Amino acid sequence: GAVVSQHPSRVICKSGTSVKIECRSLDFQATTMFWYRQFPKQSLMLMATSNEGSKATYEQGVEKDKFLINHASLTLSTLTVTSAHPEDSSFYICSASGRNEKLFFGSGTQLSVL
Amino acid sequence: SQQGEEDPQALSIQEGENATMNCSYKTSINNLQWYRQNSGRGLVHLILIRSNEREKHSGRLRVTLDTSKKSSSLLITASRAADTASYFCATDANSGYSTLTFGKGTMLLVSP
């Protein structure tokens, strides 16, 4: 099956620093990738849709300048949390669209901002 | 906004028992999918059922879809401790591939 690799799996950073999370499709080309945020025991909240070669489409309420998304190739999308604050602490998950309308998910990144 | 609503929110059963989770949604869909998430991990696709299908099986999984009631159920038969996870339904409202809308999930605990 298709594999999506996401890293780091866990990051702890100081308030005010920026954190980059990578999402790679390992064995298929993903023109579209999705970034989600998940709070404990909650569902996934779609943050943005990342399109290769074009600007990401952000969901309402998601700050574009805060969560920078770059999808420079068909196999890589990155999410950068800029000037992170404790309220940005969360579980971030990426996914990529594969064949047959399924989504393939990365293993997630637990971000803790001190 | 979340379209799918799973119930129950949490389910605790013994190994060998069957587990049934339900999902309701509000708008028309192209397909409905079920995903599983182990704690602190990404989601894994389990099964997809299209709007013109009523039932689908995959191993110990059985999914039903009732478009008139806008609801779906996921049945896991002969549950195992390894089935312990959160289960999410996700609806796809558009033709072809598009953004899925996830429900809030059911946390399933299977005790040995």
Interface residues (C-beta under 8 A of the other chain):
Chain A: V4 Q6 T32 F34 K41 Q42 S43 L44 L46 T49 F91 I93 S95 S97 N100 E101 K102 L103 F104 F105 G106 S107 G108 Q110
Chain B: Q2 N31 Q33 Y35 G40 R41 G42 L43 V44 H45 L48 F88 A90 D92 G96 Y97 T99 L100 T101 F102 G103 K104 G105 M107
